[in-house]
Amino acid sequence: MAKKITLSPRGDILKQDLMKVGKGAMIAGGGAFATYLLQGLTQVDYGDWTPIVVALLSVVINFVRKYITENKY
């Protein structure tokens, strides 16, 4: 039996959409929090590089999340 695909029409937000946005926000927040912890623990000020460090840590958090969970495609 084929899996049913649900489309989110333009101008409408489904529960699945909100869950994806929430996961993205948690990953971005996790990257920011990890940067905050690293700056506090290592006493390193990233200065102008802070946004790049936050983005890289967010990617690492997303990679780890994907690695430790079961993925269905």
PDB file of N, H, CA, C and O in Angstrom:
ATOM      1  N   MET A   1       0.837  -1.180   0.000  1.00  0.00           N
ATOM      2  CA  MET A   1       0.000   0.000   0.000  1.00  0.00           C
ATOM      3  C   MET A   1       0.884   1.245   0.000  1.00  0.00           C
ATOM      4  O   MET A   1       1.814   1.357   0.798  1.00  0.00           O
ATOM      5  N   ALA A   2       0.591   2.154  -0.881  1.00  0.00           N
ATOM      6  H   ALA A   2      -0.165   2.063  -1.529  1.00  0.00           H
ATOM      7  CA  ALA A   2       1.377   3.383  -1.008  1.00  0.00           C
ATOM      8  C   ALA A   2       1.080   4.328   0.151  1.00  0.00           C
ATOM      9  O   ALA A   2      -0.046   4.412   0.640  1.00  0.00           O
ATOM     10  N   LYS A   3       2.106   5.022   0.565  1.00  0.00           N
ATOM     11  H   LYS A   3       3.021   4.953   0.167  1.00  0.00           H
ATOM     12  CA  LYS A   3       1.950   5.996   1.642  1.00  0.00           C
ATOM     13  C   LYS A   3       1.248   7.239   1.106  1.00  0.00           C
ATOM     14  O   LYS A   3       1.585   7.739   0.032  1.00  0.00           O
ATOM     15  N   LYS A   4       0.278   7.728   1.855  1.00  0.00           N
ATOM     16  H   LYS A   4       0.004   7.322   2.727  1.00  0.00           H
ATOM     17  CA  LYS A   4      -0.473   8.911   1.446  1.00  0.00           C
ATOM     18  C   LYS A   4       0.355  10.167   1.725  1.00  0.00           C
ATOM     19  O   LYS A   4       0.879  10.356   2.823  1.00  0.00           O
ATOM     20  N   ILE A   5       0.455  11.004   0.722  1.00  0.00           N
ATOM     21  H   ILE A   5       0.030  10.851  -0.170  1.00  0.00           H
ATOM     22  CA  ILE A   5       1.192  12.257   0.862  1.00  0.00           C
ATOM     23  C   ILE A   5       0.188  13.384   1.059  1.00  0.00           C
ATOM     24  O   ILE A   5      -0.736  13.551   0.263  1.00  0.00           O
ATOM     25  N   THR A   6       0.375  14.150   2.117  1.00  0.00           N
ATOM     26  H   THR A   6       1.126  14.014   2.764  1.00  0.00           H
ATOM     27  CA  THR A   6      -0.492  15.283   2.403  1.00  0.00           C
ATOM     28  C   THR A   6       0.219  16.559   1.985  1.00  0.00           C
ATOM     29  O   THR A   6       1.360  16.800   2.378  1.00  0.00           O
ATOM     30  N   LEU A   7      -0.452  17.366   1.197  1.00  0.00           N
ATOM     31  H   LEU A   7      -1.379  17.170   0.878  1.00  0.00           H
ATOM     32  CA  LEU A   7       0.117  18.635   0.752  1.00  0.00           C
ATOM     33  C   LEU A   7      -0.422  19.765   1.611  1.00  0.00           C
ATOM     34  O   LEU A   7      -1.584  19.756   2.017  1.00  0.00           O
ATOM     35  N   SER A   8       0.427  20.722   1.878  1.00  0.00           N
ATOM     36  H   SER A   8       1.371  20.729   1.548  1.00  0.00           H
ATOM     37  CA  SER A   8       0.026  21.905   2.617  1.00  0.00           C
ATOM     38  C   SER A   8      -0.259  23.011   1.604  1.00  0.00           C
ATOM     39  O   SER A   8       0.668  23.556   1.006  1.00  0.00           O
ATOM     40  N   PRO A   9      -1.552  23.350   1.406  1.00  0.00           N
ATOM     41  CA  PRO A   9      -1.868  24.372   0.408  1.00  0.00           C
ATOM     42  C   PRO A   9      -1.305  25.745   0.795  1.00  0.00           C
ATOM     43  O   PRO A   9      -1.061  26.033   1.967  1.00  0.00           O
ATOM     44  N   ARG A  10      -1.116  26.559  -0.207  1.00  0.00           N
ATOM     45  H   ARG A  10      -1.314  26.325  -1.159  1.00  0.00           H
ATOM     46  CA  ARG A  10      -0.592  27.906   0.010  1.00  0.00           C
ATOM     47  C   ARG A  10      -1.535  28.682   0.923  1.00  0.00           C
ATOM     48  O   ARG A  10      -2.750  28.668   0.727  1.00  0.00           O
ATOM     49  N   GLY A  11      -0.980  29.345   1.902  1.00  0.00           N
ATOM     50  H   GLY A  11       0.007  29.356   2.061  1.00  0.00           H
ATOM     51  CA  GLY A  11      -1.777  30.155   2.819  1.00  0.00           C
ATOM     52  C   GLY A  11      -2.377  29.361   3.966  1.00  0.00           C
ATOM     53  O   GLY A  11      -3.165  29.906   4.738  1.00  0.00           O
ATOM     54  N   ASP A  12      -2.024  28.084   4.100  1.00  0.00           N
ATOM     55  H   ASP A  12      -1.383  27.641   3.473  1.00  0.00           H
ATOM     56  CA  ASP A  12      -2.554  27.242   5.168  1.00  0.00           C
ATOM     57  C   ASP A  12      -1.388  26.561   5.875  1.00  0.00           C
ATOM     58  O   ASP A  12      -0.434  26.129   5.229  1.00  0.00           O
ATOM     59  N   ILE A  13      -1.462  26.465   7.184  1.00  0.00           N
ATOM     60  H   ILE A  13      -2.237  26.816   7.710  1.00  0.00           H
ATOM     61  CA  ILE A  13      -0.421  25.835   7.972  1.00  0.00           C
ATOM     62  C   ILE A  13      -1.007  24.585   8.628  1.00  0.00           C
ATOM     63  O   ILE A  13      -1.996  24.656   9.359  1.00  0.00           O
ATOM     64  N   LEU A  14      -0.385  23.452   8.357  1.00  0.00           N
ATOM     65  H   LEU A  14       0.418  23.395   7.764  1.00  0.00           H
ATOM     66  CA  LEU A  14      -0.817  22.200   8.957  1.00  0.00           C
ATOM     67  C   LEU A  14       0.009  21.905  10.205  1.00  0.00           C
ATOM     68  O   LEU A  14       1.039  22.533  10.448  1.00  0.00           O
ATOM     69  N   LYS A  15      -0.456  20.948  10.981  1.00  0.00           N
ATOM     70  H   LYS A  15      -1.293  20.438  10.784  1.00  0.00           H
ATOM     71  CA  LYS A  15       0.256  20.553  12.201  1.00  0.00           C
ATOM     72  C   LYS A  15       1.684  20.112  11.871  1.00  0.00           C
ATOM     73  O   LYS A  15       2.619  20.430  12.606  1.00  0.00           O
ATOM     74  N   GLN A  16       1.850  19.385  10.772  1.00  0.00           N
ATOM     75  H   GLN A  16       1.090  19.127  10.175  1.00  0.00           H
ATOM     76  CA  GLN A  16       3.178  18.922  10.372  1.00  0.00           C
ATOM     77  C   GLN A  16       4.102  20.097  10.069  1.00  0.00           C
ATOM     78  O   GLN A  16       5.294  20.055  10.372  1.00  0.00           O
ATOM     79  N   ASP A  17       3.538  21.149   9.466  1.00  0.00           N
ATOM     80  H   ASP A  17       2.569  21.183   9.220  1.00  0.00           H
ATOM     81  CA  ASP A  17       4.334  22.347   9.175  1.00  0.00           C
ATOM     82  C   ASP A  17       4.833  22.990  10.467  1.00  0.00           C
ATOM     83  O   ASP A  17       5.999  23.369  10.576  1.00  0.00           O
ATOM     84  N   LEU A  18       3.931  23.108  11.443  1.00  0.00           N
ATOM     85  H   LEU A  18       2.984  22.800  11.355  1.00  0.00           H
ATOM     86  CA  LEU A  18       4.310  23.715  12.718  1.00  0.00           C
ATOM     87  C   LEU A  18       5.368  22.881  13.436  1.00  0.00           C
ATOM     88  O   LEU A  18       6.268  23.425  14.075  1.00  0.00           O
ATOM     89  N   MET A  19       5.252  21.565  13.328  1.00  0.00           N
ATOM     90  H   MET A  19       4.521  21.123  12.809  1.00  0.00           H
ATOM     91  CA  MET A  19       6.240  20.706  13.969  1.00  0.00           C
ATOM     92  C   MET A  19       7.607  20.879  13.318  1.00  0.00           C
ATOM     93  O   MET A  19       8.620  20.884  14.018  1.00  0.00           O
ATOM     94  N   LYS A  20       7.659  21.020  11.995  1.00  0.00           N
ATOM     95  H   LYS A  20       6.837  21.016  11.427  1.00  0.00           H
ATOM     96  CA  LYS A  20       8.934  21.225  11.304  1.00  0.00           C
ATOM     97  C   LYS A  20       9.550  22.577  11.671  1.00  0.00           C
ATOM     98  O   LYS A  20      10.759  22.680  11.880  1.00  0.00           O
ATOM     99  N   VAL A  21       8.714  23.603  11.746  1.00  0.00           N
ATOM    100  H   VAL A  21       7.732  23.519  11.577  1.00  0.00           H
ATOM    101  CA  VAL A  21       9.197  24.924  12.141  1.00  0.00           C
ATOM    102  C   VAL A  21       9.723  24.869  13.581  1.00  0.00           C
ATOM    103  O   VAL A  21      10.763  25.451  13.889  1.00  0.00           O
ATOM    104  N   GLY A  22       9.008  24.176  14.446  1.00  0.00           N
ATOM    105  H   GLY A  22       8.163  23.703  14.196  1.00  0.00           H
ATOM    106  CA  GLY A  22       9.433  24.039  15.834  1.00  0.00           C
ATOM    107  C   GLY A  22      10.773  23.318  15.959  1.00  0.00           C
ATOM    108  O   GLY A  22      11.630  23.723  16.744  1.00  0.00           O
ATOM    109  N   LYS A  23      10.954  22.241  15.176  1.00  0.00           N
ATOM    110  H   LYS A  23      10.258  21.911  14.538  1.00  0.00           H
ATOM    111  CA  LYS A  23      12.227  21.519  15.203  1.00  0.00           C
ATOM    112  C   LYS A  23      13.362  22.422  14.728  1.00  0.00           C
ATOM    113  O   LYS A  23      14.445  22.425  15.314  1.00  0.00           O
ATOM    114  N   GLY A  24      13.115  23.181  13.677  1.00  0.00           N
ATOM    115  H   GLY A  24      12.235  23.179  13.202  1.00  0.00           H
ATOM    116  CA  GLY A  24      14.133  24.103  13.173  1.00  0.00           C
ATOM    117  C   GLY A  24      14.491  25.166  14.199  1.00  0.00           C
ATOM    118  O   GLY A  24      15.658  25.525  14.355  1.00  0.00           O
ATOM    119  N   ALA A  25      13.474  25.668  14.901  1.00  0.00           N
ATOM    120  H   ALA A  25      12.526  25.376  14.775  1.00  0.00           H
ATOM    121  CA  ALA A  25      13.722  26.672  15.934  1.00  0.00           C
ATOM    122  C   ALA A  25      14.517  26.081  17.094  1.00  0.00           C
ATOM    123  O   ALA A  25      15.390  26.742  17.656  1.00  0.00           O
ATOM    124  N   MET A  26      14.210  24.832  17.450  1.00  0.00           N
ATOM    125  H   MET A  26      13.500  24.295  16.994  1.00  0.00           H
ATOM    126  CA  MET A  26      14.950  24.189  18.535  1.00  0.00           C
ATOM    127  C   MET A  26      16.401  23.933  18.132  1.00  0.00           C
ATOM    128  O   MET A  26      17.304  24.063  18.957  1.00  0.00           O
ATOM    129  N   ILE A  27      16.626  23.573  16.883  1.00  0.00           N
ATOM    130  H   ILE A  27      15.892  23.467  16.212  1.00  0.00           H
ATOM    131  CA  ILE A  27      18.002  23.363  16.408  1.00  0.00           C
ATOM    132  C   ILE A  27      18.769  24.673  16.407  1.00  0.00           C
ATOM    133  O   ILE A  27      19.917  24.722  16.849  1.00  0.00           O
ATOM    134  N   ALA A  28      18.141  25.739  15.912  1.00  0.00           N
ATOM    135  H   ALA A  28      17.208  25.699  15.553  1.00  0.00           H
ATOM    136  CA  ALA A  28      18.799  27.056  15.903  1.00  0.00           C
ATOM    137  C   ALA A  28      19.059  27.543  17.321  1.00  0.00           C
ATOM    138  O   ALA A  28      20.134  28.067  17.610  1.00  0.00           O
ATOM    139  N   GLY A  29      18.084  27.373  18.204  1.00  0.00           N
ATOM    140  H   GLY A  29      17.210  26.947  17.969  1.00  0.00           H
ATOM    141  CA  GLY A  29      18.259  27.754  19.601  1.00  0.00           C
ATOM    142  C   GLY A  29      19.340  26.928  20.278  1.00  0.00           C
ATOM    143  O   GLY A  29      20.096  27.431  21.109  1.00  0.00           O
ATOM    144  N   GLY A  30      19.405  25.640  19.907  1.00  0.00           N
ATOM    145  H   GLY A  30      18.791  25.231  19.232  1.00  0.00           H
ATOM    146  CA  GLY A  30      20.454  24.774  20.455  1.00  0.00           C
ATOM    147  C   GLY A  30      21.834  25.231  20.034  1.00  0.00           C
ATOM    148  O   GLY A  30      22.773  25.200  20.829  1.00  0.00           O
ATOM    149  N   GLY A  31      21.961  25.655  18.786  1.00  0.00           N
ATOM    150  H   GLY A  31      21.198  25.680  18.140  1.00  0.00           H
ATOM    151  CA  GLY A  31      23.239  26.180  18.312  1.00  0.00           C
ATOM    152  C   GLY A  31      23.641  27.444  19.049  1.00  0.00           C
ATOM    153  O   GLY A  31      24.804  27.626  19.408  1.00  0.00           O
ATOM    154  N   ALA A  32      22.670  28.312  19.269  1.00  0.00           N
ATOM    155  H   ALA A  32      21.725  28.165  18.978  1.00  0.00           H
ATOM    156  CA  ALA A  32      22.952  29.554  20.004  1.00  0.00           C
ATOM    157  C   ALA A  32      23.333  29.245  21.452  1.00  0.00           C
ATOM    158  O   ALA A  32      24.261  29.842  21.997  1.00  0.00           O
ATOM    159  N   PHE A  33      22.614  28.315  22.068  1.00  0.00           N
ATOM    160  H   PHE A  33      21.860  27.830  21.625  1.00  0.00           H
ATOM    161  CA  PHE A  33      22.907  27.950  23.455  1.00  0.00           C
ATOM    162  C   PHE A  33      24.274  27.275  23.563  1.00  0.00           C
ATOM    163  O   PHE A  33      25.027  27.543  24.499  1.00  0.00           O
ATOM    164  N   ALA A  34      24.598  26.396  22.603  1.00  0.00           N
ATOM    165  H   ALA A  34      23.986  26.178  21.843  1.00  0.00           H
ATOM    166  CA  ALA A  34      25.911  25.741  22.604  1.00  0.00           C
ATOM    167  C   ALA A  34      27.024  26.770  22.462  1.00  0.00           C
ATOM    168  O   ALA A  34      28.071  26.640  23.096  1.00  0.00           O
ATOM    169  N   THR A  35      26.811  27.791  21.637  1.00  0.00           N
ATOM    170  H   THR A  35      25.960  27.897  21.122  1.00  0.00           H
ATOM    171  CA  THR A  35      27.803  28.858  21.492  1.00  0.00           C
ATOM    172  C   THR A  35      27.972  29.617  22.799  1.00  0.00           C
ATOM    173  O   THR A  35      29.089  29.940  23.204  1.00  0.00           O
ATOM    174  N   TYR A  36      26.854  29.898  23.450  1.00  0.00           N
ATOM    175  H   TYR A  36      25.947  29.636  23.121  1.00  0.00           H
ATOM    176  CA  TYR A  36      26.886  30.584  24.746  1.00  0.00           C
ATOM    177  C   TYR A  36      27.691  29.770  25.762  1.00  0.00           C
ATOM    178  O   TYR A  36      28.527  30.310  26.486  1.00  0.00           O
ATOM    179  N   LEU A  37      27.421  28.444  25.800  1.00  0.00           N
ATOM    180  H   LEU A  37      26.742  28.005  25.212  1.00  0.00           H
ATOM    181  CA  LEU A  37      28.159  27.587  26.732  1.00  0.00           C
ATOM    182  C   LEU A  37      29.645  27.540  26.402  1.00  0.00           C
ATOM    183  O   LEU A  37      30.487  27.616  27.297  1.00  0.00           O
ATOM    184  N   LEU A  38      29.969  27.414  25.113  1.00  0.00           N
ATOM    185  H   LEU A  38      29.286  27.352  24.385  1.00  0.00           H
ATOM    186  CA  LEU A  38      31.381  27.366  24.717  1.00  0.00           C
ATOM    187  C   LEU A  38      32.108  28.654  25.087  1.00  0.00           C
ATOM    188  O   LEU A  38      33.246  28.620  25.555  1.00  0.00           O
ATOM    189  N   GLN A  39      31.449  29.784  24.877  1.00  0.00           N
ATOM    190  H   GLN A  39      30.525  29.812  24.496  1.00  0.00           H
ATOM    191  CA  GLN A  39      32.084  31.055  25.228  1.00  0.00           C
ATOM    192  C   GLN A  39      32.303  31.148  26.731  1.00  0.00           C
ATOM    193  O   GLN A  39      33.319  31.673  27.186  1.00  0.00           O
ATOM    194  N   GLY A  40      31.351  30.638  27.498  1.00  0.00           N
ATOM    195  H   GLY A  40      30.526  30.211  27.128  1.00  0.00           H
ATOM    196  CA  GLY A  40      31.486  30.672  28.948  1.00  0.00           C
ATOM    197  C   GLY A  40      32.535  29.707  29.473  1.00  0.00           C
ATOM    198  O   GLY A  40      33.283  30.034  30.395  1.00  0.00           O
ATOM    199  N   LEU A  41      32.591  28.519  28.887  1.00  0.00           N
ATOM    200  H   LEU A  41      31.984  28.253  28.138  1.00  0.00           H
ATOM    201  CA  LEU A  41      33.530  27.501  29.367  1.00  0.00           C
ATOM    202  C   LEU A  41      34.962  27.759  28.917  1.00  0.00           C
ATOM    203  O   LEU A  41      35.904  27.527  29.675  1.00  0.00           O
ATOM    204  N   THR A  42      35.131  28.237  27.690  1.00  0.00           N
ATOM    205  H   THR A  42      34.366  28.426  27.074  1.00  0.00           H
ATOM    206  CA  THR A  42      36.482  28.415  27.153  1.00  0.00           C
ATOM    207  C   THR A  42      36.993  29.841  27.284  1.00  0.00           C
ATOM    208  O   THR A  42      38.164  30.109  27.017  1.00  0.00           O
ATOM    209  N   GLN A  43      36.125  30.754  27.690  1.00  0.00           N
ATOM    210  H   GLN A  43      35.173  30.537  27.907  1.00  0.00           H
ATOM    211  CA  GLN A  43      36.485  32.169  27.816  1.00  0.00           C
ATOM    212  C   GLN A  43      36.991  32.739  26.494  1.00  0.00           C
ATOM    213  O   GLN A  43      37.868  33.603  26.475  1.00  0.00           O
ATOM    214  N   VAL A  44      36.427  32.245  25.387  1.00  0.00           N
ATOM    215  H   VAL A  44      35.715  31.544  25.402  1.00  0.00           H
ATOM    216  CA  VAL A  44      36.793  32.725  24.055  1.00  0.00           C
ATOM    217  C   VAL A  44      35.650  33.587  23.532  1.00  0.00           C
ATOM    218  O   VAL A  44      34.494  33.164  23.527  1.00  0.00           O
ATOM    219  N   ASP A  45      35.980  34.790  23.095  1.00  0.00           N
ATOM    220  H   ASP A  45      36.919  35.134  23.099  1.00  0.00           H
ATOM    221  CA  ASP A  45      34.989  35.663  22.486  1.00  0.00           C
ATOM    222  C   ASP A  45      35.125  35.532  20.973  1.00  0.00           C
ATOM    223  O   ASP A  45      36.170  35.857  20.408  1.00  0.00           O
ATOM    224  N   TYR A  46      34.066  35.054  20.319  1.00  0.00           N
ATOM    225  H   TYR A  46      33.218  34.790  20.778  1.00  0.00           H
ATOM    226  CA  TYR A  46      34.125  34.825  18.876  1.00  0.00           C
ATOM    227  C   TYR A  46      33.950  36.102  18.063  1.00  0.00           C
ATOM    228  O   TYR A  46      34.209  36.109  16.860  1.00  0.00           O
ATOM    229  N   GLY A  47      33.515  37.174  18.704  1.00  0.00           N
ATOM    230  H   GLY A  47      33.305  37.168  19.682  1.00  0.00           H
ATOM    231  CA  GLY A  47      33.395  38.472  18.038  1.00  0.00           C
ATOM    232  C   GLY A  47      32.537  38.406  16.788  1.00  0.00           C
ATOM    233  O   GLY A  47      31.388  37.966  16.835  1.00  0.00           O
ATOM    234  N   ASP A  48      33.100  38.848  15.665  1.00  0.00           N
ATOM    235  H   ASP A  48      34.033  39.205  15.626  1.00  0.00           H
ATOM    236  CA  ASP A  48      32.372  38.858  14.399  1.00  0.00           C
ATOM    237  C   ASP A  48      32.058  37.453  13.888  1.00  0.00           C
ATOM    238  O   ASP A  48      31.191  37.289  13.030  1.00  0.00           O
ATOM    239  N   TRP A  49      32.746  36.453  14.399  1.00  0.00           N
ATOM    240  H   TRP A  49      33.450  36.586  15.096  1.00  0.00           H
ATOM    241  CA  TRP A  49      32.543  35.064  13.964  1.00  0.00           C
ATOM    242  C   TRP A  49      31.384  34.385  14.687  1.00  0.00           C
ATOM    243  O   TRP A  49      31.041  33.254  14.344  1.00  0.00           O
ATOM    244  N   THR A  50      30.772  35.031  15.671  1.00  0.00           N
ATOM    245  H   THR A  50      31.051  35.950  15.949  1.00  0.00           H
ATOM    246  CA  THR A  50      29.699  34.410  16.454  1.00  0.00           C
ATOM    247  C   THR A  50      28.567  33.873  15.587  1.00  0.00           C
ATOM    248  O   THR A  50      28.151  32.736  15.812  1.00  0.00           O
ATOM    249  N   PRO A  51      28.034  34.621  14.601  1.00  0.00           N
ATOM    250  CA  PRO A  51      26.956  34.053  13.784  1.00  0.00           C
ATOM    251  C   PRO A  51      27.382  32.798  13.019  1.00  0.00           C
ATOM    252  O   PRO A  51      26.578  31.886  12.826  1.00  0.00           O
ATOM    253  N   ILE A  52      28.629  32.751  12.589  1.00  0.00           N
ATOM    254  H   ILE A  52      29.282  33.491  12.745  1.00  0.00           H
ATOM    255  CA  ILE A  52      29.115  31.580  11.864  1.00  0.00           C
ATOM    256  C   ILE A  52      29.249  30.394  12.807  1.00  0.00           C
ATOM    257  O   ILE A  52      28.916  29.268  12.439  1.00  0.00           O
ATOM    258  N   VAL A  53      29.729  30.636  14.012  1.00  0.00           N
ATOM    259  H   VAL A  53      30.000  31.551  14.312  1.00  0.00           H
ATOM    260  CA  VAL A  53      29.852  29.567  15.003  1.00  0.00           C
ATOM    261  C   VAL A  53      28.472  29.031  15.362  1.00  0.00           C
ATOM    262  O   VAL A  53      28.291  27.819  15.474  1.00  0.00           O
ATOM    263  N   VAL A  54      27.497  29.919  15.544  1.00  0.00           N
ATOM    264  H   VAL A  54      27.644  30.904  15.453  1.00  0.00           H
ATOM    265  CA  VAL A  54      26.126  29.492  15.845  1.00  0.00           C
ATOM    266  C   VAL A  54      25.581  28.626  14.709  1.00  0.00           C
ATOM    267  O   VAL A  54      24.982  27.581  14.962  1.00  0.00           O
ATOM    268  N   ALA A  55      25.781  29.047  13.478  1.00  0.00           N
ATOM    269  H   ALA A  55      26.268  29.897  13.272  1.00  0.00           H
ATOM    270  CA  ALA A  55      25.290  28.278  12.329  1.00  0.00           C
ATOM    271  C   ALA A  55      25.956  26.909  12.261  1.00  0.00           C
ATOM    272  O   ALA A  55      25.283  25.904  12.031  1.00  0.00           O
ATOM    273  N   LEU A  56      27.268  26.861  12.458  1.00  0.00           N
ATOM    274  H   LEU A  56      27.815  27.678  12.645  1.00  0.00           H
ATOM    275  CA  LEU A  56      27.982  25.579  12.408  1.00  0.00           C
ATOM    276  C   LEU A  56      27.540  24.646  13.529  1.00  0.00           C
ATOM    277  O   LEU A  56      27.365  23.448  13.304  1.00  0.00           O
ATOM    278  N   LEU A  57      27.361  25.178  14.724  1.00  0.00           N
ATOM    279  H   LEU A  57      27.504  26.151  14.907  1.00  0.00           H
ATOM    280  CA  LEU A  57      26.904  24.343  15.831  1.00  0.00           C
ATOM    281  C   LEU A  57      25.471  23.860  15.600  1.00  0.00           C
ATOM    282  O   LEU A  57      25.121  22.756  16.017  1.00  0.00           O
ATOM    283  N   SER A  58      24.651  24.660  14.950  1.00  0.00           N
ATOM    284  H   SER A  58      24.936  25.557  14.612  1.00  0.00           H
ATOM    285  CA  SER A  58      23.293  24.230  14.611  1.00  0.00           C
ATOM    286  C   SER A  58      23.328  23.062  13.628  1.00  0.00           C
ATOM    287  O   SER A  58      22.537  22.126  13.745  1.00  0.00           O
ATOM    288  N   VAL A  59      24.231  23.115  12.674  1.00  0.00           N
ATOM    289  H   VAL A  59      24.873  23.876  12.579  1.00  0.00           H
ATOM    290  CA  VAL A  59      24.388  22.013  11.718  1.00  0.00           C
ATOM    291  C   VAL A  59      24.857  20.755  12.444  1.00  0.00           C
ATOM    292  O   VAL A  59      24.371  19.659  12.164  1.00  0.00           O
ATOM    293  N   VAL A  60      25.791  20.906  13.368  1.00  0.00           N
ATOM    294  H   VAL A  60      26.185  21.796  13.596  1.00  0.00           H
ATOM    295  CA  VAL A  60      26.278  19.757  14.140  1.00  0.00           C
ATOM    296  C   VAL A  60      25.140  19.148  14.960  1.00  0.00           C
ATOM    297  O   VAL A  60      24.996  17.926  15.009  1.00  0.00           O
ATOM    298  N   ILE A  61      24.337  19.989  15.598  1.00  0.00           N
ATOM    299  H   ILE A  61      24.453  20.981  15.559  1.00  0.00           H
ATOM    300  CA  ILE A  61      23.205  19.490  16.387  1.00  0.00           C
ATOM    301  C   ILE A  61      22.219  18.750  15.493  1.00  0.00           C
ATOM    302  O   ILE A  61      21.719  17.693  15.879  1.00  0.00           O
ATOM    303  N   ASN A  62      21.930  19.279  14.312  1.00  0.00           N
ATOM    304  H   ASN A  62      22.336  20.138  13.998  1.00  0.00           H
ATOM    305  CA  ASN A  62      21.018  18.620  13.392  1.00  0.00           C
ATOM    306  C   ASN A  62      21.594  17.289  12.918  1.00  0.00           C
ATOM    307  O   ASN A  62      20.857  16.310  12.803  1.00  0.00           O
ATOM    308  N   PHE A  63      22.893  17.235  12.643  1.00  0.00           N
ATOM    309  H   PHE A  63      23.492  18.030  12.737  1.00  0.00           H
ATOM    310  CA  PHE A  63      23.547  16.002  12.214  1.00  0.00           C
ATOM    311  C   PHE A  63      23.445  14.939  13.307  1.00  0.00           C
ATOM    312  O   PHE A  63      23.114  13.786  13.031  1.00  0.00           O
ATOM    313  N   VAL A  64      23.729  15.329  14.537  1.00  0.00           N
ATOM    314  H   VAL A  64      23.998  16.265  14.762  1.00  0.00           H
ATOM    315  CA  VAL A  64      23.658  14.383  15.655  1.00  0.00           C
ATOM    316  C   VAL A  64      22.223  13.900  15.839  1.00  0.00           C
ATOM    317  O   VAL A  64      21.994  12.717  16.091  1.00  0.00           O
ATOM    318  N   ARG A  65      21.262  14.803  15.716  1.00  0.00           N
ATOM    319  H   ARG A  65      21.448  15.764  15.512  1.00  0.00           H
ATOM    320  CA  ARG A  65      19.853  14.428  15.839  1.00  0.00           C
ATOM    321  C   ARG A  65      19.482  13.395  14.784  1.00  0.00           C
ATOM    322  O   ARG A  65      18.814  12.407  15.090  1.00  0.00           O
ATOM    323  N   LYS A  66      19.904  13.613  13.562  1.00  0.00           N
ATOM    324  H   LYS A  66      20.446  14.415  13.313  1.00  0.00           H
ATOM    325  CA  LYS A  66      19.616  12.669  12.482  1.00  0.00           C
ATOM    326  C   LYS A  66      20.334  11.344  12.703  1.00  0.00           C
ATOM    327  O   LYS A  66      19.796  10.287  12.376  1.00  0.00           O
ATOM    328  N   TYR A  67      21.535  11.391  13.253  1.00  0.00           N
ATOM    329  H   TYR A  67      21.972  12.250  13.519  1.00  0.00           H
ATOM    330  CA  TYR A  67      22.340  10.189  13.454  1.00  0.00           C
ATOM    331  C   TYR A  67      21.739   9.281  14.524  1.00  0.00           C
ATOM    332  O   TYR A  67      21.759   8.058  14.380  1.00  0.00           O
ATOM    333  N   ILE A  68      21.205   9.870  15.595  1.00  0.00           N
ATOM    334  H   ILE A  68      21.189  10.863  15.711  1.00  0.00           H
ATOM    335  CA  ILE A  68      20.726   9.055  16.711  1.00  0.00           C
ATOM    336  C   ILE A  68      19.263   8.660  16.594  1.00  0.00           C
ATOM    337  O   ILE A  68      18.791   7.852  17.394  1.00  0.00           O
ATOM    338  N   THR A  69      18.530   9.199  15.628  1.00  0.00           N
ATOM    339  H   THR A  69      18.913   9.856  14.979  1.00  0.00           H
ATOM    340  CA  THR A  69      17.124   8.831  15.474  1.00  0.00           C
ATOM    341  C   THR A  69      16.933   7.977  14.232  1.00  0.00           C
ATOM    342  O   THR A  69      17.747   8.001  13.309  1.00  0.00           O
ATOM    343  N   GLU A  70      15.848   7.225  14.229  1.00  0.00           N
ATOM    344  H   GLU A  70      15.187   7.205  14.979  1.00  0.00           H
ATOM    345  CA  GLU A  70      15.503   6.421  13.063  1.00  0.00           C
ATOM    346  C   GLU A  70      14.865   7.324  12.026  1.00  0.00           C
ATOM    347  O   GLU A  70      13.942   8.077  12.336  1.00  0.00           O
ATOM    348  N   ASN A  71      15.352   7.254  10.798  1.00  0.00           N
ATOM    349  H   ASN A  71      16.102   6.643  10.546  1.00  0.00           H
ATOM    350  CA  ASN A  71      14.857   8.112   9.715  1.00  0.00           C
ATOM    351  C   ASN A  71      14.092   7.272   8.709  1.00  0.00           C
ATOM    352  O   ASN A  71      14.505   6.162   8.374  1.00  0.00           O
ATOM    353  N   LYS A  72      12.982   7.800   8.231  1.00  0.00           N
ATOM    354  H   LYS A  72      12.646   8.702   8.503  1.00  0.00           H
ATOM    355  CA  LYS A  72      12.182   7.130   7.209  1.00  0.00           C
ATOM    356  C   LYS A  72      12.145   7.999   5.978  1.00  0.00           C
ATOM    357  O   LYS A  72      11.863   9.194   6.055  1.00  0.00           O
ATOM    358  N   TYR A  73      12.434   7.389   4.826  1.00  0.00           N
ATOM    359  H   TYR A  73      12.664   6.418   4.763  1.00  0.00           H
ATOM    360  CA  TYR A  73      12.421   8.132   3.565  1.00  0.00           C
ATOM    361  C   TYR A  73      11.506   7.438   2.590  1.00  0.00           C
ATOM    362  O   TYR A  73      11.347   7.897   1.459  1.00  0.00           O
TER     363      TYR A  73
END
